[in-house]
Amino acid sequence: DIQMTQSPSTLSASVGDRVTITCRASQSISNWLAWYQQKPGKAPNLLIYKASTLEGGVPSRFSGSGSGTEFTLTISSLQPDDFATYYCQHYNSYSRTFGQGTKVEIK
Amino acid sequence: QVQLVQSGAEVKVPGASVKVSCKASGYLFDNYYIHWVRQAPGHDFEWMGIINPRGGGTNYAQKFQGRITLTSDTYTSTVYMELRSLISEDTALYYCARDFPMVAAGKGWFDPWGQGTLVTVSS
């Protein structure tokens, strides 16, 4: 199975900060990567697919980049609603693996 | 709107079985595969299996082979996940999620997810 490794596991930041989360795949996955946001007690919500395509309704401060084995999720200016946990996920096969998650906390 | 609504929390004793439902609405049920994943406390998301509601074809994670069964009911637009021989390590939040887009035929991203069902296994 393809392993997905996210870093950091926790990130402390302030409103207005630029935040970057990294996701690495154990082998090339082309651009078959999605990013999700999860808030406490809620199901994950799709942010980005195909590594860099923003889901409809997601604020433009979110962006994704990368291909092959290294990917990033960037929040250009952190807002109060963005404090949550973020997960990457590879697809393009029936089985899936997720990154371990990055919790974005208030500094 | 497109929605997946799951059944309520369950408490089971070790060795029992649990069956969680996932009712779809807002789209053509037959056209999209449904995945099941779980999130145990302190653990990563774990993919469990997938079902094609059109025809009922399934694919399961090796870890759950022999213990899991996914079924679908096209008349009620509902998918079911049954997990047998429960142990304490099966305590987790269980989610269904729609595979998207339709052309991905089970190899797309998840959108949307159900709200999750907490299954607690305890004696």
Contacts between the chains, C-beta under 8 A, distances in Angstrom:
chain1	res1	chain2	res2	distance
A	34	B	109	4.1
A	34	B	110	7.2
A	36	B	110	7.5
A	42	B	115	7.7
A	43	B	95	6.1
A	43	B	112	7.6
A	43	B	113	3.9
A	43	B	114	6.4
A	43	B	115	5.5
A	43	B	116	5.5
A	44	B	95	8.0
A	44	B	110	7.4
A	44	B	113	5.6
A	45	B	112	7.8
A	45	B	113	7.7
A	46	B	109	6.3
A	46	B	110	6.7
A	46	B	111	4.5
A	46	B	112	7.5
A	49	B	108	8.0
A	49	B	109	4.6
A	49	B	111	8.0
A	55	B	111	7.3
A	87	B	45	6.7
A	89	B	45	7.6
A	89	B	109	7.1
A	89	B	110	7.3
A	91	B	104	7.6
A	91	B	107	6.0
A	91	B	108	5.9
A	91	B	109	5.4
A	92	B	104	8.0
A	92	B	107	5.0
A	93	B	107	5.9
A	94	B	50	5.3
A	94	B	59	4.6
A	94	B	106	5.6
A	94	B	107	6.7
A	95	B	47	5.6
A	95	B	59	7.7
A	95	B	61	6.1
A	96	B	35	7.2
A	96	B	37	7.3
A	96	B	47	4.2
A	97	B	44	7.9
A	97	B	47	6.9
A	98	B	37	8.0
A	98	B	44	5.7
A	98	B	45	4.0
A	98	B	47	8.0
A	99	B	44	7.7
A	100	B	44	5.3
A	101	B	44	7.3
